[in-house]
Amino acid sequence: MALDARNLAHRLAAAVAVAMALLAVAGCGAEVAGGAAVVGGLQAQQAAQARRQQAQVADGLKAAQDAGLARAASAAD
C-alpha cells in the first residue's frame, strides 16, 4: 500500500510540475502577444507619419514646379 501512495505522490508531483510549466509558457505567450500588439500599433503610427511626410514632399514639389512654370512664362513675356 505504501508503494501505491508513493507512486501516486510522484504522479501528482509530475502533474503539478507539468501544469506549472504550461502556465509559465502560456504567460510568455500572452506577453509576446501583448508586445506584438504594441509593435503593430507603433508601426501603424509610423506608417501614418510617413504618409503625411510623403504628402508634404509632394505638395512642396508641386509648388516648386508651379513656381518654375510661372517664372518661365513670365520670362517668355
N, C-alpha and C positions, 0 to 999 in steps of 0.2 A: 504494500500500500504506500509506503514511503517513497518508493521509486516512482510511482504514478504521480505523487504530489510534486516531486522534483521535476519530472518531465513536464507537468502542467505549468509549473512555475517558469521553466525555461521557455516554453512555448509562449506563455503570456508575456514574458520579458521581451522575446523576439518580436511579438506582435506590437508591443508598445514602441519598441525601437523603430520598427518599420513605419508605424503611424506618425511618429515624431519626424522621421526623415521625410515622409510625404508632405507633412505640414510645412517643414522648412523649405522644401522645393517649391511648394505652392506659393509660399510667401515670396520667394525670389521671383517667381513668375509674375506675381502681381506687381512687384517693384519694377521689374523690367517693362511690363506693360505700361505702368504709370510713367516711366521715363520716356518710353516711346511716344506716348501721347504729348508730353511736354515738348519733345524734339519736333514732333509733327506740327504743333502749334507755332513753334518758333520758325520753322521752315515756311509755314503759310504767311507769317508776318514778313519774313524776308522776301518772299516772292511778291507780295503786295507792294513792298517798298521798291523792289526792283522795277515793277511795272510803272510805278509813279515816276521814278527816275528816268525810265525809258521815255515816257510821255513828255517829261520836261525837256529832255535832249532833243526829241523830235520837234517839239514846239520851237526850241531855240534854233535848230537848223532851218526850219521853215521860215522863221523871222529873218534869219541871215540871208536866206535865198531871196525872200521878197525884197529886202533892202538892197541886195546886189542888183536885182532886176530893176528896181526903181532908179538906182544910180545909173545903170546902163541906159535906161530910157531917157533919163534927164540929160545924160551926156550926148545922146543922139539928137536931141532937140537943138 
